[in-house]
């Protein structure tokens, strides 16, 4: 019974770490994308008005990823408490 619990915990932990990594990579890419949009606009000497809607949408996506990260971190904390109980 203990062996099965340990195996289950290891599977969950492995999957959790993969999800955390994926969210961090997505956050980094989204931040990079936002920076590139701003830099490209400046380099092309376009008005700040140009592309603002696209930037707003991208910023919203970044914020959603940040919320997802907060959620997965909270899940990690909760699972840490569960691990102690098991």
Buried (B, 14 or more C-beta within 10 A) or exposed (E): EEEEEEEEBEEBBEEBEEBBEEBEEBBEEBBEBBEEBEEEBEEEEEEEEEBEEEBEEBEEBBEEBBEBBEEBEEBBEEEEEEEEEE
